[in-house]
Amino acid sequence: MNGQVTFNFPDCLAQGDTVNLIFGGTATYLEDYHTNGVTQFVVADTAFVIDIIPILDNITEGTETIIISCSYLCDGACDSVSI
């Protein structure tokens, strides 16, 4: 089942700012899931949505996590999402 993550931008980010995504957790990016190549985005609205698409590898695994962090700083804060 695919999932989605929505990033809501703080007011201190300006239109045109680039936000880089960093993937971590126990699930491995491009082995257990992918995001259709989305690894960064440019601020153009108040929010941005990325798709999380699992990769079927026929390996029995327990529950895994995906942690997506943004590499921008805004008033000293960094946004982080744990799925």
Beta strands, then each sheet from edge to edge (+ up, - down):
strand 1: 3-8
strand 2: 18-24
strand 3: 33-34
strand 4: 40-42
strand 5: 47-54
strand 6: 67-70
strand 7: 80-82
sheet 1: 1+ 5- 3+
sheet 2: 4+ 2- 6+ 7-
end
